[in-house]
């Protein structure tokens, strides 16, 4: 009988990568984004890896977890995570989640211990010689996972005095590498963005990040997408910035162009986002997805009770890996659907999303920002999106292995940053002087 390996070393490495000036309700993405990498080694010589949101608070949390992990059997991951949650928890969490998309609160919504869980499960998979999908949740439900193409409005980088990459700085840059660095602010630009993404990755499902222009203009973009690609799935996410009345009116006028709508509206007039979305859903009969009003168990119960949502985008970093699959099982039992929201990400996180989605019973195509970071892989065996899907590889654990040289370069970039958090206001203020985040008004509606 094989002896279960024990943890001998835990490393937390903050890293950075390059981004485009993509626009969201919170402003304009800075040219550099940050992530945290966890590497856990065991006495068999294996490495388990994980990737999670960036920033110093999350890095410090991860480092505080190291004593809970060292010396333990890798298969004891459930108790390790439980001990971390019981003894450390999230003392500064206001309980508001991200109902109003306050990026400064994201560090409290993200459960940093999910990175520990991922790295340990990667090790368990390697110990058992099984892909992660076969050892999590209820086991494997599919061999291929559909992903969606994430469409963004993109600001003119030439108007922002910050170090964005130019396509001429990328030798051999293909059409997508050039498009994602270019200004995209109208329907024709978004349609072209979708075309290029379909040709490169094979996507037949798209999501437009809204909350940038007024709702009417954005829904006209959706309409043109649907008319151009009538067989594709199209949805939009304005991050809850539309009022209830506006959202209802927009759906009555343009709703037939959508597969579903994500967080069209949110808390208002003393009602929580769960109550408002329930009313919206009754008034429009639209399928509704969220990653804002049901991001923990206390929020999920009333959201399901009030029939506020059809799709819960249960990010593994909000719920943990086993937690998000518990959500998936509950949703499936209720006839609802699981999905996952994403953030700027490298290929380690992309692999996790694929493994988790392959273990969820009923899913919608999974979000990924990775297409905006493609070319910055940390792993030589990164998973590939082909025909709009990722095929789960016949390799143990996550199915990817980190390249330490690439990791070191990404860490070096991080060390050069003066500000290591996330601030979408700084770039945005080059485009609109004195711009400030407002959860109830799109970026350019001032």
C-alpha positions in Angstrom: 0.0 0.0 0.0 1.3 3.4 -1.0 2.2 5.8 1.9 0.2 9.1 1.6 2.7 11.9 0.9 3.1 14.7 3.4 3.5 18.4 2.7 7.1 19.6 3.0 7.0 23.1 1.6 4.5 25.9 0.8 5.4 28.9 -1.3 3.2 32.0 -2.1 4.5 33.9 -5.1 2.8 37.2 -6.1 2.9 37.8 -9.8 1.8 40.2 -12.5 0.8 40.2 -16.1 -0.2 42.6 -18.9 -3.7 43.7 -19.7 -5.6 45.8 -22.2 -7.6 49.0 -21.3 -10.8 47.1 -21.1 -13.8 48.9 -19.7 -16.2 47.8 -17.0 -18.5 49.5 -14.5 -15.6 49.9 -12.1 -13.6 51.9 -14.7 -10.7 51.0 -17.0 -8.3 48.1 -16.5 -4.8 49.1 -15.5 -2.1 47.9 -17.9 -0.8 45.4 -15.3 -2.9 43.0 -13.3 -1.8 40.9 -10.3 -2.3 37.4 -9.1 -1.0 35.1 -6.4 0.4 31.7 -7.0 0.6 28.9 -4.5 3.0 26.0 -4.8 2.8 23.1 -2.3 5.5 20.4 -2.4 5.2 16.9 -0.8 7.8 14.3 0.2 7.2 12.3 -3.0 8.7 15.2 -5.0 5.4 16.4 -6.6 4.3 20.0 -6.8 0.7 21.1 -6.5 -0.1 24.5 -7.9 -2.9 27.1 -7.7 -3.7 30.7 -8.8 -6.0 33.2 -7.2 -6.7 36.9 -7.1 -3.8 39.3 -6.6 -3.0 41.9 -4.0 -1.2 42.1 -0.7 -4.1 41.3 1.6 -4.7 38.0 -0.2 -1.0 37.2 -0.3 -0.7 37.8 3.5 -3.8 35.6 4.1 -2.2 32.8 2.1 1.1 33.1 4.0 -0.8 32.9 7.3 -2.3 29.6 6.2 1.1 27.9 5.8 1.3 26.5 9.4 -2.1 24.8 8.8 -0.7 22.9 5.8 2.9 22.0 6.7 3.5 18.3 7.6 -0.1 17.2 6.9 -1.1 14.3 4.6 -2.1 15.8 1.2 -5.4 13.8 1.4 -6.3 15.6 4.6 -7.2 18.7 2.5 -10.8 18.9 3.8 -9.7 19.2 7.4 -6.9 21.6 6.5 -9.4 23.9 4.8 -11.9 23.6 7.7 -9.2 24.5 10.3 -8.2 27.5 8.3 -11.8 28.7 8.0 -12.6 28.0 11.7 -9.5 29.6 13.1 -8.9 32.5 10.7 -12.1 33.1 8.9 -12.9 36.5 7.3 -13.1 39.0 10.3 -13.3 42.1 8.1 -16.0 40.9 5.8 -18.9 43.3 5.9 -21.3 40.7 4.5 -22.2 43.0 1.6 -20.4 40.8 -0.9 -20.2 42.6 -4.2 -23.9 43.7 -4.6 -22.6 47.2 -5.5 -19.4 46.0 -7.2 -17.1 47.7 -4.8 -13.7 46.4 -6.0 -12.1 47.3 -2.6 -14.4 44.7 -1.0 -13.4 41.9 -3.4 -10.6 40.7 -1.1 -13.3 39.8 1.4 -15.5 37.9 -1.1 -12.5 35.9 -2.4 -11.7 33.0 -0.1 -8.0 32.7 -0.3 -8.0 29.2 1.1 -9.4 28.0 -2.2 -5.9 28.3 -3.6 -4.6 26.0 -0.8 -7.5 23.6 -1.6 -6.6 23.6 -5.3 -2.9 23.0 -4.8 -3.6 20.1 -2.4 -6.1 18.6 -4.8 -3.5 18.9 -7.6 -1.2 16.8 -5.4 -3.9 14.3 -4.6 -4.6 13.9 -8.3 -0.9 13.3 -9.0 -0.7 10.8 -6.1 -3.7 8.8 -7.4 -2.7 9.4 -11.1 -6.1 10.8 -11.8 -7.3 14.1 -13.3 -8.8 16.5 -10.7 -12.2 16.2 -12.2 -12.4 12.5 -11.2 -11.7 13.2 -7.5 -13.9 16.2 -6.8 -17.6 16.7 -6.3 -19.7 13.9 -7.8 -16.9 13.1 -10.3 -16.7 13.6 -14.1 -19.8 14.7 -16.0 -18.1 15.6 -19.3 -14.8 15.3 -21.1 -15.1 18.7 -22.8 -16.1 22.0 -21.3 -17.7 24.9 -23.3 -16.3 28.4 -22.7 -17.7 31.7 -23.8 -15.9 34.6 -25.6 -15.8 37.6 -23.2 -16.4 40.8 -25.2 -15.3 44.2 -23.8 -15.4 47.8 -24.9 -11.7 48.9 -25.1 -10.5 52.4 -24.5 -7.9 54.2 -26.7 -4.6 53.4 -25.0 -3.1 56.4 -26.7 -5.2 58.7 -24.5 -3.9 57.0 -21.3 -0.3 57.8 -20.2 0.3 54.3 -18.7 2.4 51.4 -20.0 0.0 49.4 -22.1 1.6 46.9 -24.5 1.4 47.9 -28.2 1.0 45.2 -30.8 4.3 46.1 -32.4 5.9 45.0 -29.1 4.7 41.5 -29.7 6.7 39.7 -32.5 4.4 37.6 -34.7 1.3 39.1 -33.1 -1.9 37.6 -34.7 -5.1 39.4 -35.5 -6.5 38.9 -32.0 -3.4 40.2 -30.3 -3.8 43.4 -32.4 -7.6 43.7 -31.9 -7.4 43.4 -28.1 -4.9 46.3 -28.0 -7.1 48.5 -30.2 -9.9 50.9 -29.4 -13.4 49.2 -29.5 -16.3 51.5 -28.6 -19.1 50.8 -31.0 -21.3 47.9 -32.4 -19.1 47.3 -35.4 -16.0 47.0 -33.3 -17.7 44.5 -30.9 -19.0 42.4 -33.8 -15.5 42.3 -35.3 -14.1 41.4 -31.8 -16.5 38.4 -31.8 -15.6 37.4 -35.3 -11.9 37.3 -34.5 -12.5 35.4 -31.3 -14.6 32.8 -33.1 -11.9 32.4 -35.8 -9.2 32.0 -33.2 -10.9 30.0 -30.4 -14.1 28.7 -32.0 -16.5 30.4 -29.6 -20.2 30.2 -30.4 -21.2 31.8 -27.1 -20.4 35.4 -26.1 -20.9 37.8 -23.2 -20.7 41.5 -23.6 -19.4 43.4 -20.5 -21.9 46.2 -20.1 -22.1 49.1 -17.7 -19.9 51.2 -20.0 -22.3 53.1 -22.3 -26.0 53.8 -21.7 -28.2 50.7 -21.6 -30.0 51.5 -24.9 -26.7 51.8 -26.8 -25.4 48.5 -25.3 -28.5 46.6 -26.1 -28.3 47.8 -29.7 -24.8 46.3 -29.7 -26.4 43.0 -28.5 -29.0 43.3 -31.2 -26.3 43.6 -33.9 -24.4 40.7 -32.4 -27.5 38.5 -32.6 -28.3 39.6 -36.1 -24.7 39.0 -37.3 -24.4 35.6 -35.4 -28.0 34.4 -35.2 -27.1 30.9 -34.1 -24.7 32.0 -31.3 -25.6 32.4 -27.6 -25.4 36.1 -26.6 -25.7 37.6 -23.2 -24.8 40.9 -21.4 -23.5 41.8 -17.9 -24.0 45.4 -16.9 -23.0 44.6 -13.3 -26.4 45.7 -11.9 -26.1 49.4 -12.9 -29.5 49.6 -14.6 -32.5 50.6 -12.6 -35.3 48.1 -12.3 -37.6 50.0 -14.6 -34.8 50.6 -17.2 -33.8 46.9 -17.1 -37.5 45.8 -17.6 -38.0 48.2 -20.5 -34.7 47.2 -22.2 -35.6 43.5 -22.0 -39.1 44.1 -23.4 -37.5 45.9 -26.4 -34.4 43.8 -26.9 -34.7 40.7 -24.8 -35.3 38.3 -27.7 -31.6 38.9 -28.7 -30.3 37.4 -25.5 -29.8 33.8 -24.2 -29.8 35.2 -20.6 -29.0 38.5 -18.9 -26.5 38.7 -16.0 -27.1 41.1 -13.1 -29.2 43.6 -15.1 -30.1 45.5 -11.9 -29.4 45.4 -8.2 -30.3 46.7 -4.8 -32.6 49.8 -4.8 -35.3 51.5 -2.9 -34.5 49.6 0.3 -34.7 46.2 -1.4 -31.8 43.8 -1.8 -30.6 42.7 -5.2 -32.2 39.3 -4.6 -35.6 40.9 -4.2 -35.2 43.3 -7.2 -34.0 40.5 -9.5 -37.0 38.4 -8.4 -39.3 41.2 -9.5 -37.3 41.7 -12.7 -37.5 38.0 -13.6 -41.3 37.9 -13.0 -41.8 41.1 -15.1 -39.7 39.9 -18.1 -39.6 36.1 -18.0 -35.9 36.4 -18.8 -33.4 33.9 -17.7 -31.1 35.6 -15.1 -27.6 34.9 -14.0 -25.6 36.4 -11.1 -22.2 36.6 -9.6 -23.2 39.5 -7.4 -26.3 38.8 -5.3 -25.5 35.2 -4.3 -21.8 34.8 -3.5 -22.1 32.8 -0.2 -24.5 30.4 1.4 -26.5 33.0 3.3 -27.2 34.9 0.1 -27.9 31.8 -2.0 -30.8 30.5 0.2 -33.0 33.6 -0.2 -32.0 34.0 -3.9 -33.3 30.5 -4.6 -36.3 30.9 -2.3 -37.4 34.0 -4.1 -36.6 32.5 -7.5 -34.3 35.4 -8.3 -32.0 33.6 -10.6 -31.7 30.8 -13.1 -27.9 30.6 -13.3 -25.5 31.0 -10.4 -22.0 31.9 -11.5 -20.3 30.3 -8.5 -16.7 31.2 -8.9 -14.5 28.5 -7.1 -12.6 31.4 -5.5 -15.7 32.7 -3.8 -17.0 29.3 -2.8 -14.0 27.0 -2.7 -13.7 24.0 -5.0 -15.9 21.5 -3.1 -18.2 24.4 -2.2 -18.9 25.5 -5.8 -19.7 21.9 -6.7 -22.1 21.6 -3.8 -23.8 24.7 -5.3 -23.8 23.0 -8.7 -25.5 19.9 -7.3 -28.2 21.9 -5.5 -28.9 24.0 -8.6 -29.2 20.8 -10.7 -31.6 19.3 -8.2 -33.7 22.5 -8.4 -33.6 22.5 -12.2 -31.3 25.4 -12.3 -27.8 25.9 -13.9 -24.3 26.4 -12.7 -21.6 28.6 -14.2 -18.5 30.5 -13.2 -17.5 34.1 -13.4 -13.9 35.0 -14.0 -11.3 37.6 -13.4 -8.0 38.4 -15.2 -6.2 35.1 -15.1 -3.3 33.0 -16.2 -3.4 29.4 -17.4 -3.4 27.8 -14.0 -6.7 29.3 -13.2 -8.0 28.4 -16.6 -7.2 24.7 -15.9 -9.0 24.8 -12.6 -12.1 26.3 -14.2 -12.1 23.5 -16.8 -11.7 20.7 -14.2 -14.4 22.1 -11.9 -16.9 22.7 -14.8 -16.3 19.1 -16.0 -17.4 17.9 -12.6 -20.6 20.1 -12.4 -23.9 18.4 -13.4 -25.5 21.1 -15.5 -23.6 24.1 -16.8 -23.7 27.2 -19.0 -20.6 28.0 -21.0 -17.9 29.1 -18.6 -16.5 32.7 -18.4 -12.9 33.3 -19.0 -10.7 36.4 -19.2 -7.8 34.3 -20.3 -8.2 35.2 -23.9 -7.2 38.7 -22.9 -4.0 37.3 -21.3 -3.3 34.6 -23.8 0.4 34.5 -24.6 1.5 34.9 -21.0 1.2 31.3 -20.0 3.0 30.1 -16.9 2.8 26.4 -18.0 4.3 24.9 -21.0 1.4 22.4 -21.2 -1.4 25.0 -20.8 -4.9 23.8 -21.8 -6.1 25.1 -25.1 -9.5 26.5 -26.1 -10.5 24.9 -29.4 -13.9 24.9 -31.1 -15.0 26.9 -28.1 -14.2 24.1 -25.6 -11.4 22.8 -23.5 -10.8 19.1 -23.5 -9.8 17.6 -20.1 -6.4 16.2 -20.6 -5.5 12.6 -19.5 -2.9 14.0 -17.1 -3.1 13.9 -13.3 -4.3 16.7 -11.1 -4.9 20.0 -12.8 -3.2 18.7 -15.9 -0.7 21.6 -16.1 2.8 22.0 -14.7 4.4 25.3 -13.8 7.5 26.7 -15.6 9.6 28.2 -12.8 11.5 30.5 -15.2 8.2 32.0 -16.5 7.0 32.3 -12.9 10.1 34.2 -11.9 9.6 36.7 -14.7 6.0 37.3 -13.7 7.1 37.8 -10.1 9.8 40.2 -11.2 7.2 42.3 -12.9 5.1 42.3 -9.7 8.1 43.5 -7.7 8.4 46.5 -9.9 4.9 47.8 -9.1 4.5 50.6 -6.7 0.8 49.8 -6.2 0.1 46.1 -5.9 -3.7 46.2 -5.6 -6.5 46.9 -8.1 -7.6 50.4 -9.0 -9.7 50.8 -12.2 -10.1 54.5 -11.4 -6.6 55.6 -12.2 -6.7 54.7 -15.9 -10.2 55.9 -16.2 -9.4 59.4 -15.1 -7.3 59.9 -18.2 -10.4 59.4 -20.2 -12.7 61.4 -18.0 -11.3 63.9 -15.6 -12.2 63.4 -11.9 -14.1 60.2 -12.8 -15.4 58.3 -9.8 -17.0 54.9 -9.5 -20.8 54.9 -9.2 -22.5 51.5 -8.9 -25.7 53.0 -10.4 -24.3 54.8 -13.4 -22.5 53.3 -16.4 -18.9 54.5 -16.9 -19.6 57.2 -19.5 -23.1 58.2 -18.2 -22.1 61.2 -16.1 
